Amino acid sequence: MLKAVGQALFSTGLQNPKFTEEEKKGQDYEIRTYHATKWVSTSLSAMQWDSAINTGFRKLFSYIQGNNHNKVKVEMTAPVTCRVDPGAGPACESQFTVSFYIPEEYQENPPEPSDPEVFVEHRKEFTAYVRTYGGFSNEKMKHEELQKLLESLQRDGVSYMDQPFYVVGYDSPFKLTNRRNEVWILKKQEEQQ
């Protein structure tokens, strides 16, 4: 348990999902194709991004601490992703799906969640436009960085999906420097090879 808590607190030595980086079209974002993988996820509706992500994180942290049918402790991984399916308007709830990447040793047969609100998600291969930024991310920063990425994609004339999009974090709240956050916008399917 100390190892898992230490990894969660300091974000060192965590497994990450594999991806292939494509040649950049712009200097301010990357193009990554993520391999098909399994993630443990939970979905909820909310108005506030940060509170939704925190609630989802706690449910998933309980899963990796052994709240699963096998009572298996699963190592923390990075990043924590949050898929955002925006609501119909500014005063509407959005749908948030918070996810942890399942470590390699459990990809074939992940422990089944005990919490009915937690599920194993099978993500197909996908390509994302990725903008990376530092600091302690909050809802305002996520919106700003997402807007910057949208402006870059429009500038470069690439086709993308308006929604859903992802907000992504790699670090625990206890890591003070060299923090890594990302926003992902998905490449349109018809353009994917």
Accessible surface in RSA format (square Angstrom, percent):
REM  Atomic radii and reference values for relative SASA: ProtOr
REM  Chains: A
REM  Algorithm: Lee & Richards
REM  Probe-radius: 1.40
REM  Slices: 20
REM RES _ NUM      All-atoms   Total-Side   Main-Chain    Non-polar    All polar
REM                ABS   REL    ABS   REL    ABS   REL    ABS   REL    ABS   REL
RES MET A   1   138.32  71.6  99.55  65.9  38.77  92.3  76.28  64.9  62.04  82.2
RES LEU A   2   157.74  87.8 149.20 106.7   8.54  21.5 149.52 105.0   8.21  22.1
RES LYS A   3   131.95  64.4 118.13  72.5  13.82  32.9  88.18  79.4  43.77  46.6
RES ALA A   4    10.85  10.0   9.26  14.3   1.59   3.6   9.49  13.4   1.36   3.6
RES VAL A   5    42.08  27.7  41.98  38.0   0.10   0.2  42.08  36.6   0.00   0.0
RES GLY A   6    24.31  30.0   0.00   N/A  24.31  30.0  22.80  62.6   1.52   3.4
RES GLN A   7    16.41   9.2  14.87  10.9   1.54   3.7   8.15  17.3   8.26   6.3
RES ALA A   8    16.63  15.3   8.32  12.8   8.31  18.9  10.03  14.1   6.60  17.5
RES LEU A   9    52.66  29.3  52.66  37.7   0.00   0.0  52.66  37.0   0.00   0.0
RES PHE A  10   109.30  54.7 106.85  66.2   2.45   6.4 106.94  64.8   2.36   6.8
RES SER A  11    21.10  17.8   2.36   3.2  18.74  43.2   0.76   1.6  20.34  28.5
RES THR A  12    91.28  64.9  84.99  86.2   6.29  15.0  67.03  90.0  24.25  36.7
RES GLY A  13    74.06  91.3   0.00   N/A  74.06  91.3  43.56 119.5  30.50  68.3
RES LEU A  14    26.01  14.5   7.52   5.4  18.49  46.5   8.46   5.9  17.56  47.2
RES GLN A  15    57.90  32.4  49.65  36.3   8.26  19.7  38.85  82.7  19.05  14.4
RES ASN A  16    69.68  48.1  55.29  53.4  14.40  34.7  17.78  42.8  51.91  50.2
RES PRO A  17     5.79   4.2   2.18   2.0   3.61  13.1   2.18   1.8   3.61  22.4
RES LYS A  18   118.05  57.6 112.62  69.1   5.42  12.9  92.51  83.3  25.54  27.2
RES PHE A  19    73.66  36.9  48.74  30.2  24.92  64.8  48.74  29.6  24.92  71.3
RES THR A  20    77.57  55.2  73.85  74.9   3.72   8.9  59.01  79.3  18.56  28.1
RES GLU A  21    88.32  50.7  60.61  45.9  27.71  66.0  21.20  41.0  67.12  54.8
RES GLU A  22    62.05  35.6  51.89  39.3  10.15  24.2  30.19  58.4  31.86  26.0
RES GLU A  23   160.69  92.3 136.53 103.3  24.16  57.5  60.17 116.4 100.52  82.1
RES LYS A  24    93.25  45.5  72.11  44.2  21.14  50.3  32.13  28.9  61.12  65.1
RES LYS A  25   132.37  64.6  97.42  59.8  34.95  83.2  57.10  51.4  75.27  80.2
RES GLY A  26     6.54   8.1   0.00   N/A   6.54   8.1   6.48  17.8   0.06   0.1
RES GLN A  27   163.44  91.4 139.88 102.2  23.57  56.1  65.73 139.9  97.71  74.1
RES ASP A  28    49.90  35.0  35.13  35.0  14.77  34.9  33.39  78.6  16.52  16.5
RES TYR A  29     5.93   2.8   0.00   0.0   5.93  15.4   5.02   3.8   0.91   1.1
RES GLU A  30    34.29  19.7  34.29  25.9   0.00   0.0   8.89  17.2  25.40  20.7
RES ILE A  31     3.63   2.1   3.63   2.7   0.00   0.0   3.63   2.6   0.00   0.0
RES ARG A  32     4.22   1.8   4.22   2.2   0.00   0.0   0.00   0.0   4.22   2.6
RES THR A  33    20.97  14.9  20.97  21.3   0.00   0.0  17.83  23.9   3.14   4.7
RES TYR A  34     4.03   1.9   4.03   2.3   0.00   0.0   3.46   2.6   0.57   0.7
RES HIS A  35    73.34  40.1  72.04  50.1   1.30   3.3  52.09  53.7  21.25  24.7
RES ALA A  36    69.39  63.8  46.89  72.4  22.50  51.2  47.38  66.7  22.01  58.3
RES THR A  37    19.16  13.6  12.65  12.8   6.51  15.5  14.61  19.6   4.55   6.9
RES LYS A  38    42.63  20.8  42.63  26.2   0.00   0.0  20.25  18.2  22.38  23.8
RES TRP A  39     1.35   0.5   1.35   0.7   0.00   0.0   0.98   0.5   0.37   0.6
RES VAL A  40     1.59   1.0   1.59   1.4   0.00   0.0   1.59   1.4   0.00   0.0
RES SER A  41     0.00   0.0   0.00   0.0   0.00   0.0   0.00   0.0   0.00   0.0
RES THR A  42     0.16   0.1   0.16   0.2   0.00   0.0   0.00   0.0   0.16   0.2
RES SER A  43    44.26  37.4  23.97  32.0  20.29  46.7  16.79  35.7  27.47  38.5
RES LEU A  44    35.19  19.6  28.41  20.3   6.79  17.1  35.19  24.7   0.00   0.0
RES SER A  45    60.75  51.3  38.23  51.0  22.52  51.9  16.88  35.9  43.87  61.5
RES ALA A  46    15.88  14.6  12.96  20.0   2.92   6.6  15.88  22.4   0.00   0.0
RES MET A  47    89.81  46.5  71.39  47.2  18.43  43.9  68.66  58.4  21.15  28.0
RES GLN A  48   105.30  58.9 104.64  76.5   0.67   1.6  37.32  79.4  67.98  51.6
RES TRP A  49    15.80   6.3  15.80   7.6   0.00   0.0   5.45   2.9  10.35  16.8
RES ASP A  50    46.95  32.9  45.37  45.2   1.58   3.7  29.88  70.3  17.06  17.0
RES SER A  51    59.95  50.7  53.50  71.4   6.45  14.9  47.77 101.7  12.18  17.1
RES ALA A  52     1.35   1.2   0.00   0.0   1.35   3.1   1.35   1.9   0.01   0.0
RES ILE A  53    28.44  16.2  28.44  21.2   0.00   0.0  28.44  20.5   0.00   0.0
RES ASN A  54    80.38  55.4  78.86  76.2   1.52   3.7  10.10  24.3  70.29  67.9
RES THR A  55    46.45  33.0  46.09  46.7   0.36   0.9  28.96  38.9  17.49  26.4
RES GLY A  56     0.00   0.0   0.00   N/A   0.00   0.0   0.00   0.0   0.00   0.0
RES PHE A  57    62.56  31.3  62.56  38.7   0.00   0.0  62.56  37.9   0.00   0.0
RES ARG A  58   150.24  63.1 142.82  72.8   7.42  17.7  71.64  97.9  78.60  47.6
RES LYS A  59    53.74  26.2  47.18  29.0   6.55  15.6  26.94  24.3  26.79  28.5
RES LEU A  60     0.00   0.0   0.00   0.0   0.00   0.0   0.00   0.0   0.00   0.0
RES PHE A  61    47.77  23.9  47.77  29.6   0.00   0.0  47.77  29.0   0.00   0.0
RES SER A  62    44.26  37.4  36.59  48.8   7.66  17.7  27.98  59.6  16.27  22.8
RES TYR A  63     2.86   1.3   2.54   1.4   0.32   0.8   2.53   1.9   0.33   0.4
RES ILE A  64     3.90   2.2   3.78   2.8   0.12   0.3   3.78   2.7   0.12   0.3
RES GLN A  65    36.14  20.2  23.89  17.5  12.25  29.2  22.56  48.0  13.57  10.3
RES GLY A  66    10.46  12.9   0.00   N/A  10.46  12.9   7.58  20.8   2.88   6.5
RES ASN A  67    59.23  40.8  50.54  48.8   8.68  20.9  17.22  41.4  42.00  40.6
RES ASN A  68     0.00   0.0   0.00   0.0   0.00   0.0   0.00   0.0   0.00   0.0
RES HIS A  69   125.43  68.6  99.98  69.5  25.45  65.1  62.03  63.9  63.40  73.8
RES ASN A  70    88.93  61.3  62.76  60.7  26.16  63.0  16.53  39.8  72.39  70.0
RES LYS A  71   153.88  75.1 132.94  81.6  20.95  49.9  98.07  88.3  55.81  59.5
RES VAL A  72    39.06  25.7  34.77  31.5   4.29  10.3  39.06  33.9   0.00   0.0
RES LYS A  73   110.74  54.0  90.74  55.7  19.99  47.6  62.46  56.2  48.28  51.4
RES VAL A  74     3.80   2.5   2.10   1.9   1.70   4.1   3.20   2.8   0.60   1.6
RES GLU A  75    60.74  34.9  56.37  42.6   4.37  10.4  21.63  41.8  39.11  31.9
RES MET A  76    10.23   5.3   8.76   5.8   1.48   3.5   9.01   7.7   1.22   1.6
RES THR A  77     1.70   1.2   0.62   0.6   1.07   2.6   0.32   0.4   1.37   2.1
RES ALA A  78     5.81   5.3   5.69   8.8   0.12   0.3   5.81   8.2   0.00   0.0
RES PRO A  79     1.32   1.0   1.27   1.2   0.05   0.2   1.27   1.0   0.05   0.3
RES VAL A  80    23.26  15.3  21.13  19.1   2.12   5.1  21.13  18.4   2.12   5.8
RES THR A  81     0.03   0.0   0.00   0.0   0.03   0.1   0.03   0.0   0.00   0.0
RES CYS A  82     1.75   1.3   1.71   1.9   0.04   0.1   1.71   4.3   0.04   0.0
RES ARG A  83    80.49  33.8  80.49  41.0   0.00   0.0   9.45  12.9  71.04  43.1
RES VAL A  84     0.93   0.6   0.93   0.8   0.00   0.0   0.93   0.8   0.00   0.0
RES ASP A  85    40.95  28.7  38.75  38.6   2.20   5.2  20.01  47.1  20.94  20.9
RES PRO A  86    53.20  38.8  35.79  32.6  17.40  63.3  35.79  29.6  17.40 108.2
RES GLY A  87    25.27  31.2   0.00   N/A  25.27  31.2   8.97  24.6  16.30  36.5
RES ALA A  88   110.08 101.2  59.69  92.1  50.39 114.6  71.61 100.8  38.47 101.9
RES GLY A  89    26.99  33.3   0.00   N/A  26.99  33.3  21.18  58.1   5.82  13.0
RES PRO A  90   144.91 105.6 109.06  99.4  35.85 130.3 122.73 101.3  22.18 137.8
RES ALA A  91    87.79  80.7  64.37  99.3  23.42  53.3  66.56  93.7  21.23  56.2
RES CYS A  92    57.08  43.2  45.52  50.8  11.56  27.2  12.60  31.9  44.47  48.0
RES GLU A  93    99.36  57.0  81.79  61.9  17.57  41.8  24.58  47.5  74.78  61.1
RES SER A  94    15.16  12.8  13.75  18.4   1.41   3.2   1.57   3.3  13.60  19.0
RES GLN A  95    69.33  38.8  67.21  49.1   2.12   5.0  32.36  68.9  36.97  28.0
RES PHE A  96     0.11   0.1   0.11   0.1   0.00   0.0   0.11   0.1   0.00   0.0
RES THR A  97    15.27  10.9  15.16  15.4   0.11   0.3   7.39   9.9   7.88  11.9
RES VAL A  98     0.00   0.0   0.00   0.0   0.00   0.0   0.00   0.0   0.00   0.0
RES SER A  99     0.00   0.0   0.00   0.0   0.00   0.0   0.00   0.0   0.00   0.0
RES PHE A 100     2.29   1.1   2.11   1.3   0.18   0.5   2.29   1.4   0.00   0.0
RES TYR A 101     1.88   0.9   0.18   0.1   1.69   4.4   0.16   0.1   1.71   2.1
RES ILE A 102     2.01   1.1   1.65   1.2   0.35   0.9   2.01   1.4   0.00   0.0
RES PRO A 103     0.94   0.7   0.94   0.9   0.00   0.0   0.94   0.8   0.00   0.0
RES GLU A 104    84.66  48.6  72.03  54.5  12.63  30.1  36.51  70.6  48.15  39.3
RES GLU A 105   105.18  60.4  67.05  50.7  38.13  90.8  57.19 110.6  47.99  39.2
RES TYR A 106    54.87  25.6  54.18  30.8   0.68   1.8  29.09  21.9  25.78  31.8
RES GLN A 107    25.74  14.4  24.07  17.6   1.67   4.0  17.89  38.1   7.85   6.0
RES GLU A 108   162.40  93.2 144.51 109.3  17.89  42.6  62.31 120.5 100.08  81.7
RES ASN A 109   120.61  83.2 111.46 107.7   9.15  22.0  26.32  63.3  94.29  91.1
RES PRO A 110    14.44  10.5   9.83   9.0   4.61  16.8   9.83   8.1   4.61  28.7
RES PRO A 111     2.61   1.9   1.47   1.3   1.14   4.2   2.61   2.2   0.00   0.0
RES GLU A 112   101.31  58.2 100.17  75.8   1.14   2.7  41.47  80.2  59.84  48.9
RES PRO A 113    14.79  10.8   5.36   4.9   9.42  34.3   5.36   4.4   9.42  58.6
RES SER A 114    40.66  34.4  18.67  24.9  22.00  50.7  17.75  37.8  22.91  32.1
RES ASP A 115    33.49  23.5  27.70  27.6   5.79  13.7  12.61  29.7  20.88  20.8
RES PRO A 116   134.43  98.0  94.08  85.8  40.35 146.7 106.95  88.3  27.48 170.8
RES GLU A 117    96.40  55.3  86.93  65.8   9.47  22.5  36.26  70.1  60.14  49.1
RES VAL A 118     8.28   5.5   0.84   0.8   7.45  17.9   0.84   0.7   7.45  20.2
RES PHE A 119    83.18  41.6  80.71  50.0   2.46   6.4  83.18  50.4   0.00   0.0
RES VAL A 120    27.66  18.2   9.23   8.4  18.43  44.4   9.23   8.0  18.43  50.0
RES GLU A 121    36.24  20.8  32.63  24.7   3.61   8.6  19.16  37.1  17.08  13.9
RES HIS A 122   124.15  67.9 101.72  70.7  22.43  57.4  71.18  73.4  52.97  61.6
RES ARG A 123    16.88   7.1   9.71   4.9   7.17  17.1  13.06  17.8   3.83   2.3
RES LYS A 124   173.59  84.7 164.80 101.1   8.79  20.9 110.10  99.1  63.49  67.6
RES GLU A 125    98.37  56.5  80.89  61.2  17.48  41.6  19.03  36.8  79.34  64.8
RES PHE A 126    24.30  12.2  24.30  15.1   0.00   0.0  24.30  14.7   0.00   0.0
RES THR A 127     6.09   4.3   6.09   6.2   0.00   0.0   0.00   0.0   6.09   9.2
RES ALA A 128     0.00   0.0   0.00   0.0   0.00   0.0   0.00   0.0   0.00   0.0
RES TYR A 129     1.98   0.9   1.98   1.1   0.00   0.0   0.27   0.2   1.70   2.1
RES VAL A 130     0.75   0.5   0.00   0.0   0.75   1.8   0.00   0.0   0.75   2.0
RES ARG A 131    41.20  17.3  41.19  21.0   0.01   0.0   1.13   1.5  40.07  24.3
RES THR A 132    66.83  47.5  42.06  42.6  24.77  59.0  40.25  54.1  26.58  40.2
RES TYR A 133    21.93  10.2  12.61   7.2   9.32  24.3  20.51  15.4   1.42   1.8
RES GLY A 134    37.81  46.6   0.00   N/A  37.81  46.6  21.82  59.9  15.99  35.8
RES GLY A 135    36.88  45.5   0.00   N/A  36.88  45.5  29.66  81.4   7.22  16.2
RES PHE A 136   103.14  51.6  91.78  56.8  11.36  29.6  92.26  55.9  10.88  31.1
RES SER A 137    32.36  27.3   7.78  10.4  24.58  56.6   7.78  16.6  24.58  34.4
RES ASN A 138    65.38  45.1  65.28  63.1   0.09   0.2  24.33  58.5  41.05  39.7
RES GLU A 139    39.40  22.6  39.00  29.5   0.40   1.0  19.82  38.3  19.59  16.0
RES LYS A 140   144.76  70.6 136.73  83.9   8.03  19.1 103.72  93.4  41.04  43.7
RES MET A 141    49.68  25.7  49.39  32.7   0.30   0.7  39.03  33.2  10.65  14.1
RES LYS A 142    22.01  10.7  22.01  13.5   0.00   0.0  11.14  10.0  10.87  11.6
RES HIS A 143    88.42  48.3  83.46  58.0   4.96  12.7  58.67  60.5  29.75  34.6
RES GLU A 144    71.81  41.2  66.53  50.3   5.28  12.6  34.19  66.1  37.62  30.7
RES GLU A 145    16.68   9.6  16.68  12.6   0.00   0.0   0.02   0.0  16.66  13.6
RES LEU A 146    15.49   8.6  15.49  11.1   0.00   0.0  15.49  10.9   0.00   0.0
RES GLN A 147    90.19  50.4  89.32  65.3   0.87   2.1  35.10  74.7  55.09  41.8
RES LYS A 148    90.19  44.0  88.00  54.0   2.19   5.2  52.99  47.7  37.20  39.6
RES LEU A 149     0.37   0.2   0.17   0.1   0.20   0.5   0.37   0.3   0.00   0.0
RES LEU A 150    38.77  21.6  38.77  27.7   0.00   0.0  38.77  27.2   0.00   0.0
RES GLU A 151    94.39  54.2  88.76  67.1   5.63  13.4  34.25  66.2  60.14  49.1
RES SER A 152     5.84   4.9   4.57   6.1   1.28   2.9   1.30   2.8   4.54   6.4
RES LEU A 153     0.00   0.0   0.00   0.0   0.00   0.0   0.00   0.0   0.00   0.0
RES GLN A 154   111.03  62.1  88.18  64.4  22.85  54.4  38.53  82.0  72.50  55.0
RES ARG A 155   143.55  60.3 103.48  52.7  40.07  95.4  81.73 111.7  61.82  37.5
RES ASP A 156    46.79  32.8  17.99  17.9  28.80  68.1  12.01  28.3  34.79  34.7
RES GLY A 157    66.73  82.3   0.00   N/A  66.73  82.3  34.45  94.5  32.28  72.3
RES VAL A 158    14.32   9.4   1.99   1.8  12.34  29.7   6.15   5.3   8.17  22.2
RES SER A 159    43.81  37.0  36.94  49.3   6.88  15.8   9.81  20.9  34.00  47.6
RES TYR A 160    32.47  15.2  24.84  14.1   7.63  19.9  13.04   9.8  19.43  24.0
RES MET A 161    52.96  27.4  50.03  33.1   2.93   7.0  48.91  41.6   4.05   5.4
RES ASP A 162   110.59  77.5  90.06  89.6  20.53  48.5  26.81  63.1  83.78  83.6
RES GLN A 163    95.34  53.3  83.54  61.1  11.80  28.1  21.82  46.4  73.52  55.8
RES PRO A 164    12.19   8.9  12.13  11.1   0.06   0.2  12.13  10.0   0.06   0.4
RES PHE A 165    16.00   8.0  16.00   9.9   0.00   0.0  16.00   9.7   0.00   0.0
RES TYR A 166    11.71   5.5  11.71   6.7   0.00   0.0   0.34   0.3  11.36  14.0
RES VAL A 167     2.25   1.5   1.10   1.0   1.15   2.8   1.19   1.0   1.06   2.9
RES VAL A 168     7.43   4.9   0.00   0.0   7.43  17.9   2.19   1.9   5.24  14.2
RES GLY A 169    25.15  31.0   0.00   N/A  25.15  31.0  20.46  56.1   4.69  10.5
RES TYR A 170    22.80  10.6  15.78   9.0   7.01  18.3  15.09  11.3   7.71   9.5
RES ASP A 171    28.22  19.8   4.65   4.6  23.57  55.7   2.85   6.7  25.37  25.3
RES SER A 172     7.85   6.6   0.90   1.2   6.96  16.0   6.70  14.3   1.15   1.6
RES PRO A 173    96.37  70.2  85.00  77.5  11.37  41.3  86.71  71.6   9.66  60.0
RES PHE A 174   118.89  59.5 105.25  65.2  13.64  35.5 108.00  65.5  10.89  31.2
RES LYS A 175    57.88  28.2  54.65  33.5   3.23   7.7  30.08  27.1  27.80  29.6
RES LEU A 176   134.59  75.0 114.03  81.6  20.56  51.7 114.03  80.1  20.56  55.3
RES THR A 177    94.05  66.9  89.01  90.2   5.04  12.0  68.73  92.3  25.32  38.3
RES ASN A 178   131.02  90.4 103.32  99.8  27.70  66.7  31.85  76.7  99.17  95.9
RES ARG A 179    31.66  13.3  18.78   9.6  12.87  30.7   2.13   2.9  29.52  17.9
RES ARG A 180    85.79  36.0  84.95  43.3   0.84   2.0  33.29  45.5  52.50  31.8
RES ASN A 181     7.84   5.4   7.84   7.6   0.00   0.0   0.50   1.2   7.34   7.1
RES GLU A 182     0.06   0.0   0.01   0.0   0.05   0.1   0.00   0.0   0.06   0.1
RES VAL A 183     0.00   0.0   0.00   0.0   0.00   0.0   0.00   0.0   0.00   0.0
RES TRP A 184     0.02   0.0   0.02   0.0   0.00   0.0   0.02   0.0   0.00   0.0
RES ILE A 185     2.53   1.4   2.53   1.9   0.00   0.0   2.53   1.8   0.00   0.0
RES LEU A 186    21.14  11.8  21.14  15.1   0.00   0.0  21.14  14.8   0.00   0.0
RES LYS A 187    23.89  11.7  23.86  14.6   0.03   0.1   6.85   6.2  17.04  18.2
RES LYS A 188    80.12  39.1  80.10  49.1   0.02   0.0  25.95  23.4  54.17  57.7
RES GLN A 189   122.95  68.8 113.73  83.1   9.22  21.9  49.93 106.3  73.02  55.4
RES GLU A 190   139.88  80.3 100.83  76.3  39.05  93.0  68.93 133.3  70.95  57.9
RES GLU A 191    63.15  36.3  52.17  39.5  10.98  26.1  29.72  57.5  33.42  27.3
RES GLN A 192    42.63  23.8  21.91  16.0  20.72  49.3  12.63  26.9  30.00  22.8
RES GLN A 193   199.98 111.8 133.79  97.8  66.19 157.6  98.65 210.0 101.33  76.9
END  Absolute sums over single chains surface
CHAIN  1 A     9987.2       8079.9       1907.3       5500.8       4486.3
END  Absolute sums over all chains
TOTAL          9987.2       8079.9       1907.3       5500.8       4486.3
